[in-house]
Amino acid sequence: MQGAVLDRTKTLDYGDDECNFYLMSKERAAEIGFETSPYAK
């Protein structure tokens, strides 16, 4: 899915018990008001 947005809802790095994420289109991200992390590369 070219141009997809990845949202990590949990990560081991932050002490969660699992890594969890989902992909969404840029359009869906804009629709729900998703904000990219300032740490995103």
PDB file of N, H, CA, C and O in Angstrom:
ATOM      1  N   MET A   1       0.863  -1.177   0.000  1.00  0.00           N
ATOM      2  CA  MET A   1       0.000   0.000   0.000  1.00  0.00           C
ATOM      3  C   MET A   1       0.904   1.232   0.000  1.00  0.00           C
ATOM      4  O   MET A   1       1.277   1.745   1.055  1.00  0.00           O
ATOM      5  N   GLN A   2       1.234   1.676  -1.154  1.00  0.00           N
ATOM      6  H   GLN A   2       0.931   1.259  -2.011  1.00  0.00           H
ATOM      7  CA  GLN A   2       2.136   2.820  -1.282  1.00  0.00           C
ATOM      8  C   GLN A   2       1.486   4.075  -0.715  1.00  0.00           C
ATOM      9  O   GLN A   2       0.327   4.376  -0.999  1.00  0.00           O
ATOM     10  N   GLY A   3       2.256   4.803   0.095  1.00  0.00           N
ATOM     11  H   GLY A   3       3.198   4.558   0.326  1.00  0.00           H
ATOM     12  CA  GLY A   3       1.739   6.031   0.698  1.00  0.00           C
ATOM     13  C   GLY A   3       0.913   5.796   1.951  1.00  0.00           C
ATOM     14  O   GLY A   3       0.244   6.710   2.432  1.00  0.00           O
ATOM     15  N   ALA A   4       0.951   4.581   2.483  1.00  0.00           N
ATOM     16  H   ALA A   4       1.495   3.838   2.091  1.00  0.00           H
ATOM     17  CA  ALA A   4       0.161   4.262   3.671  1.00  0.00           C
ATOM     18  C   ALA A   4       0.746   4.937   4.907  1.00  0.00           C
ATOM     19  O   ALA A   4       1.924   5.290   4.943  1.00  0.00           O
ATOM     20  N   VAL A   5      -0.093   5.106   5.907  1.00  0.00           N
ATOM     21  H   VAL A   5      -1.051   4.819   5.879  1.00  0.00           H
ATOM     22  CA  VAL A   5       0.306   5.670   7.190  1.00  0.00           C
ATOM     23  C   VAL A   5       0.307   4.529   8.205  1.00  0.00           C
ATOM     24  O   VAL A   5      -0.655   3.764   8.280  1.00  0.00           O
ATOM     25  N   LEU A   6       1.374   4.412   8.979  1.00  0.00           N
ATOM     26  H   LEU A   6       2.156   5.033   8.918  1.00  0.00           H
ATOM     27  CA  LEU A   6       1.484   3.377   9.996  1.00  0.00           C
ATOM     28  C   LEU A   6       1.232   4.012  11.354  1.00  0.00           C
ATOM     29  O   LEU A   6       1.861   5.009  11.707  1.00  0.00           O
ATOM     30  N   ASP A   7       0.313   3.434  12.111  1.00  0.00           N
ATOM     31  H   ASP A   7      -0.198   2.624  11.825  1.00  0.00           H
ATOM     32  CA  ASP A   7       0.015   3.915  13.463  1.00  0.00           C
ATOM     33  C   ASP A   7       0.367   2.815  14.450  1.00  0.00           C
ATOM     34  O   ASP A   7      -0.219   1.733  14.415  1.00  0.00           O
ATOM     35  N   ARG A   8       1.320   3.089  15.328  1.00  0.00           N
ATOM     36  H   ARG A   8       1.796   3.968  15.357  1.00  0.00           H
ATOM     37  CA  ARG A   8       1.681   2.132  16.375  1.00  0.00           C
ATOM     38  C   ARG A   8       0.851   2.452  17.608  1.00  0.00           C
ATOM     39  O   ARG A   8       0.942   3.541  18.176  1.00  0.00           O
ATOM     40  N   THR A   9       0.045   1.487  18.005  1.00  0.00           N
ATOM     41  H   THR A   9      -0.029   0.603  17.543  1.00  0.00           H
ATOM     42  CA  THR A   9      -0.790   1.693  19.190  1.00  0.00           C
ATOM     43  C   THR A   9      -0.101   1.189  20.447  1.00  0.00           C
ATOM     44  O   THR A   9      -0.401   1.652  21.547  1.00  0.00           O
ATOM     45  N   LYS A  10       0.820   0.245  20.296  1.00  0.00           N
ATOM     46  H   LYS A  10       1.065  -0.131  19.402  1.00  0.00           H
ATOM     47  CA  LYS A  10       1.618  -0.268  21.411  1.00  0.00           C
ATOM     48  C   LYS A  10       3.012  -0.571  20.886  1.00  0.00           C
ATOM     49  O   LYS A  10       3.177  -0.885  19.707  1.00  0.00           O
ATOM     50  N   THR A  11       4.008  -0.480  21.746  1.00  0.00           N
ATOM     51  H   THR A  11       3.873  -0.226  22.704  1.00  0.00           H
ATOM     52  CA  THR A  11       5.367  -0.841  21.366  1.00  0.00           C
ATOM     53  C   THR A  11       6.148  -1.282  22.596  1.00  0.00           C
ATOM     54  O   THR A  11       5.984  -0.726  23.683  1.00  0.00           O
ATOM     55  N   LEU A  12       6.990  -2.278  22.412  1.00  0.00           N
ATOM     56  H   LEU A  12       7.123  -2.729  21.530  1.00  0.00           H
ATOM     57  CA  LEU A  12       7.810  -2.779  23.512  1.00  0.00           C
ATOM     58  C   LEU A  12       8.739  -1.701  24.032  1.00  0.00           C
ATOM     59  O   LEU A  12       9.073  -1.680  25.217  1.00  0.00           O
ATOM     60  N   ASP A  13       9.159  -0.800  23.148  1.00  0.00           N
ATOM     61  H   ASP A  13       8.887  -0.817  22.185  1.00  0.00           H
ATOM     62  CA  ASP A  13      10.069   0.277  23.525  1.00  0.00           C
ATOM     63  C   ASP A  13       9.475   1.172  24.614  1.00  0.00           C
ATOM     64  O   ASP A  13      10.212   1.743  25.417  1.00  0.00           O
ATOM     65  N   TYR A  14       8.152   1.294  24.644  1.00  0.00           N
ATOM     66  H   TYR A  14       7.553   0.830  23.992  1.00  0.00           H
ATOM     67  CA  TYR A  14       7.505   2.128  25.660  1.00  0.00           C
ATOM     68  C   TYR A  14       6.988   1.313  26.834  1.00  0.00           C
ATOM     69  O   TYR A  14       6.213   1.818  27.646  1.00  0.00           O
ATOM     70  N   GLY A  15       7.416   0.043  26.933  1.00  0.00           N
ATOM     71  H   GLY A  15       8.046  -0.367  26.273  1.00  0.00           H
ATOM     72  CA  GLY A  15       7.043  -0.787  28.066  1.00  0.00           C
ATOM     73  C   GLY A  15       5.749  -1.560  27.905  1.00  0.00           C
ATOM     74  O   GLY A  15       5.295  -2.199  28.854  1.00  0.00           O
ATOM     75  N   ASP A  16       5.147  -1.516  26.731  1.00  0.00           N
ATOM     76  H   ASP A  16       5.516  -0.997  25.960  1.00  0.00           H
ATOM     77  CA  ASP A  16       3.935  -2.306  26.505  1.00  0.00           C
ATOM     78  C   ASP A  16       4.301  -3.782  26.413  1.00  0.00           C
ATOM     79  O   ASP A  16       5.470  -4.124  26.234  1.00  0.00           O
ATOM     80  N   ASP A  17       3.320  -4.645  26.532  1.00  0.00           N
ATOM     81  H   ASP A  17       2.370  -4.368  26.677  1.00  0.00           H
ATOM     82  CA  ASP A  17       3.573  -6.082  26.507  1.00  0.00           C
ATOM     83  C   ASP A  17       3.611  -6.655  25.085  1.00  0.00           C
ATOM     84  O   ASP A  17       3.849  -7.850  24.916  1.00  0.00           O
ATOM     85  N   GLU A  18       3.383  -5.834  24.073  1.00  0.00           N
ATOM     86  H   GLU A  18       3.189  -4.862  24.211  1.00  0.00           H
ATOM     87  CA  GLU A  18       3.410  -6.286  22.691  1.00  0.00           C
ATOM     88  C   GLU A  18       3.620  -5.103  21.748  1.00  0.00           C
ATOM     89  O   GLU A  18       3.465  -3.946  22.141  1.00  0.00           O
ATOM     90  N   CYS A  19       3.970  -5.403  20.519  1.00  0.00           N
ATOM     91  H   CYS A  19       4.096  -6.342  20.200  1.00  0.00           H
ATOM     92  CA  CYS A  19       4.013  -4.381  19.469  1.00  0.00           C
ATOM     93  C   CYS A  19       2.722  -4.509  18.676  1.00  0.00           C
ATOM     94  O   CYS A  19       2.364  -5.607  18.250  1.00  0.00           O
ATOM     95  N   ASN A  20       2.036  -3.426  18.477  1.00  0.00           N
ATOM     96  H   ASN A  20       2.327  -2.534  18.823  1.00  0.00           H
ATOM     97  CA  ASN A  20       0.751  -3.446  17.797  1.00  0.00           C
ATOM     98  C   ASN A  20       0.685  -2.236  16.878  1.00  0.00           C
ATOM     99  O   ASN A  20       1.030  -1.125  17.282  1.00  0.00           O
ATOM    100  N   PHE A  21       0.248  -2.446  15.655  1.00  0.00           N
ATOM    101  H   PHE A  21      -0.033  -3.348  15.327  1.00  0.00           H
ATOM    102  CA  PHE A  21       0.151  -1.344  14.712  1.00  0.00           C
ATOM    103  C   PHE A  21      -0.888  -1.663  13.643  1.00  0.00           C
ATOM    104  O   PHE A  21      -1.311  -2.809  13.493  1.00  0.00           O
ATOM    105  N   TYR A  22      -1.288  -0.642  12.912  1.00  0.00           N
ATOM    106  H   TYR A  22      -0.944   0.289  13.034  1.00  0.00           H
ATOM    107  CA  TYR A  22      -2.134  -0.862  11.752  1.00  0.00           C
ATOM    108  C   TYR A  22      -1.797   0.159  10.690  1.00  0.00           C
ATOM    109  O   TYR A  22      -1.232   1.216  10.968  1.00  0.00           O
ATOM    110  N   LEU A  23      -2.161  -0.186   9.455  1.00  0.00           N
ATOM    111  H   LEU A  23      -2.620  -1.045   9.229  1.00  0.00           H
ATOM    112  CA  LEU A  23      -1.924   0.683   8.302  1.00  0.00           C
ATOM    113  C   LEU A  23      -3.232   1.316   7.872  1.00  0.00           C
ATOM    114  O   LEU A  23      -4.296   0.705   7.974  1.00  0.00           O
ATOM    115  N   MET A  24      -3.144   2.549   7.388  1.00  0.00           N
ATOM    116  H   MET A  24      -2.280   3.045   7.305  1.00  0.00           H
ATOM    117  CA  MET A  24      -4.322   3.216   6.838  1.00  0.00           C
ATOM    118  C   MET A  24      -3.887   4.114   5.696  1.00  0.00           C
ATOM    119  O   MET A  24      -2.721   4.494   5.596  1.00  0.00           O
ATOM    120  N   SER A  25      -4.817   4.441   4.857  1.00  0.00           N
ATOM    121  H   SER A  25      -5.764   4.133   4.938  1.00  0.00           H
ATOM    122  CA  SER A  25      -4.524   5.345   3.742  1.00  0.00           C
ATOM    123  C   SER A  25      -4.349   6.766   4.257  1.00  0.00           C
ATOM    124  O   SER A  25      -4.813   7.100   5.347  1.00  0.00           O
ATOM    125  N   LYS A  26      -3.687   7.590   3.480  1.00  0.00           N
ATOM    126  H   LYS A  26      -3.310   7.319   2.594  1.00  0.00           H
ATOM    127  CA  LYS A  26      -3.524   8.999   3.863  1.00  0.00           C
ATOM    128  C   LYS A  26      -4.874   9.676   4.001  1.00  0.00           C
ATOM    129  O   LYS A  26      -5.064  10.533   4.863  1.00  0.00           O
ATOM    130  N   GLU A  27      -5.811   9.288   3.147  1.00  0.00           N
ATOM    131  H   GLU A  27      -5.656   8.592   2.446  1.00  0.00           H
ATOM    132  CA  GLU A  27      -7.151   9.874   3.200  1.00  0.00           C
ATOM    133  C   GLU A  27      -7.854   9.538   4.516  1.00  0.00           C
ATOM    134  O   GLU A  27      -8.489  10.396   5.130  1.00  0.00           O
ATOM    135  N   ARG A  28      -7.732   8.277   4.938  1.00  0.00           N
ATOM    136  H   ARG A  28      -7.216   7.581   4.439  1.00  0.00           H
ATOM    137  CA  ARG A  28      -8.358   7.859   6.200  1.00  0.00           C
ATOM    138  C   ARG A  28      -7.691   8.554   7.381  1.00  0.00           C
ATOM    139  O   ARG A  28      -8.364   8.967   8.325  1.00  0.00           O
ATOM    140  N   ALA A  29      -6.360   8.684   7.326  1.00  0.00           N
ATOM    141  H   ALA A  29      -5.813   8.349   6.559  1.00  0.00           H
ATOM    142  CA  ALA A  29      -5.640   9.370   8.395  1.00  0.00           C
ATOM    143  C   ALA A  29      -6.133  10.812   8.539  1.00  0.00           C
ATOM    144  O   ALA A  29      -6.337  11.296   9.652  1.00  0.00           O
ATOM    145  N   ALA A  30      -6.322  11.493   7.405  1.00  0.00           N
ATOM    146  H   ALA A  30      -6.156  11.100   6.501  1.00  0.00           H
ATOM    147  CA  ALA A  30      -6.827  12.866   7.433  1.00  0.00           C
ATOM    148  C   ALA A  30      -8.267  12.909   7.960  1.00  0.00           C
ATOM    149  O   ALA A  30      -8.642  13.820   8.698  1.00  0.00           O
ATOM    150  N   GLU A  31      -9.053  11.921   7.575  1.00  0.00           N
ATOM    151  H   GLU A  31      -8.748  11.181   6.976  1.00  0.00           H
ATOM    152  CA  GLU A  31     -10.456  11.855   7.980  1.00  0.00           C
ATOM    153  C   GLU A  31     -10.611  11.734   9.497  1.00  0.00           C
ATOM    154  O   GLU A  31     -11.506  12.349  10.076  1.00  0.00           O
ATOM    155  N   ILE A  32      -9.759  10.956  10.136  1.00  0.00           N
ATOM    156  H   ILE A  32      -9.032  10.456   9.665  1.00  0.00           H
ATOM    157  CA  ILE A  32      -9.881  10.758  11.584  1.00  0.00           C
ATOM    158  C   ILE A  32      -9.015  11.726  12.385  1.00  0.00           C
ATOM    159  O   ILE A  32      -9.015  11.685  13.615  1.00  0.00           O
ATOM    160  N   GLY A  33      -8.272  12.603  11.689  1.00  0.00           N
ATOM    161  H   GLY A  33      -8.272  12.636  10.690  1.00  0.00           H
ATOM    162  CA  GLY A  33      -7.454  13.599  12.382  1.00  0.00           C
ATOM    163  C   GLY A  33      -6.164  13.037  12.944  1.00  0.00           C
ATOM    164  O   GLY A  33      -5.642  13.543  13.937  1.00  0.00           O
ATOM    165  N   PHE A  34      -5.643  11.984  12.310  1.00  0.00           N
ATOM    166  H   PHE A  34      -6.067  11.572  11.503  1.00  0.00           H
ATOM    167  CA  PHE A  34      -4.405  11.348  12.767  1.00  0.00           C
ATOM    168  C   PHE A  34      -3.253  12.329  12.636  1.00  0.00           C
ATOM    169  O   PHE A  34      -3.103  12.986  11.606  1.00  0.00           O
ATOM    170  N   GLU A  35      -2.435  12.428  13.686  1.00  0.00           N
ATOM    171  H   GLU A  35      -2.557  11.894  14.523  1.00  0.00           H
ATOM    172  CA  GLU A  35      -1.258  13.289  13.659  1.00  0.00           C
ATOM    173  C   GLU A  35      -0.004  12.434  13.706  1.00  0.00           C
ATOM    174  O   GLU A  35       0.113  11.545  14.549  1.00  0.00           O
ATOM    175  N   THR A  36       0.920  12.694  12.819  1.00  0.00           N
ATOM    176  H   THR A  36       0.825  13.416  12.134  1.00  0.00           H
ATOM    177  CA  THR A  36       2.172  11.961  12.777  1.00  0.00           C
ATOM    178  C   THR A  36       3.044  12.334  13.976  1.00  0.00           C
ATOM    179  O   THR A  36       3.134  13.500  14.362  1.00  0.00           O
ATOM    180  N   SER A  37       3.671  11.334  14.542  1.00  0.00           N
ATOM    181  H   SER A  37       3.598  10.387  14.228  1.00  0.00           H
ATOM    182  CA  SER A  37       4.564  11.555  15.672  1.00  0.00           C
ATOM    183  C   SER A  37       5.745  12.435  15.252  1.00  0.00           C
ATOM    184  O   SER A  37       6.239  12.306  14.132  1.00  0.00           O
ATOM    185  N   PRO A  38       6.195  13.316  16.124  1.00  0.00           N
ATOM    186  CA  PRO A  38       7.357  14.119  15.795  1.00  0.00           C
ATOM    187  C   PRO A  38       8.629  13.268  15.678  1.00  0.00           C
ATOM    188  O   PRO A  38       9.646  13.741  15.169  1.00  0.00           O
ATOM    189  N   TYR A  39       8.574  12.032  16.141  1.00  0.00           N
ATOM    190  H   TYR A  39       7.748  11.649  16.554  1.00  0.00           H
ATOM    191  CA  TYR A  39       9.719  11.127  16.078  1.00  0.00           C
ATOM    192  C   TYR A  39       9.700  10.250  14.823  1.00  0.00           C
ATOM    193  O   TYR A  39      10.635   9.485  14.585  1.00  0.00           O
ATOM    194  N   ALA A  40       8.646  10.360  14.029  1.00  0.00           N
ATOM    195  H   ALA A  40       7.887  10.981  14.222  1.00  0.00           H
ATOM    196  CA  ALA A  40       8.531   9.539  12.822  1.00  0.00           C
ATOM    197  C   ALA A  40       9.606   9.904  11.812  1.00  0.00           C
ATOM    198  O   ALA A  40       9.977  11.068  11.665  1.00  0.00           O
ATOM    199  N   LYS A  41      10.090   8.898  11.127  1.00  0.00           N
ATOM    200  H   LYS A  41       9.788   7.952  11.246  1.00  0.00           H
ATOM    201  CA  LYS A  41      11.105   9.107  10.101  1.00  0.00           C
ATOM    202  C   LYS A  41      10.489   9.033   8.739  1.00  0.00           C
ATOM    203  O   LYS A  41      11.187   9.185   7.737  1.00  0.00           O
TER     204      LYS A  41
END
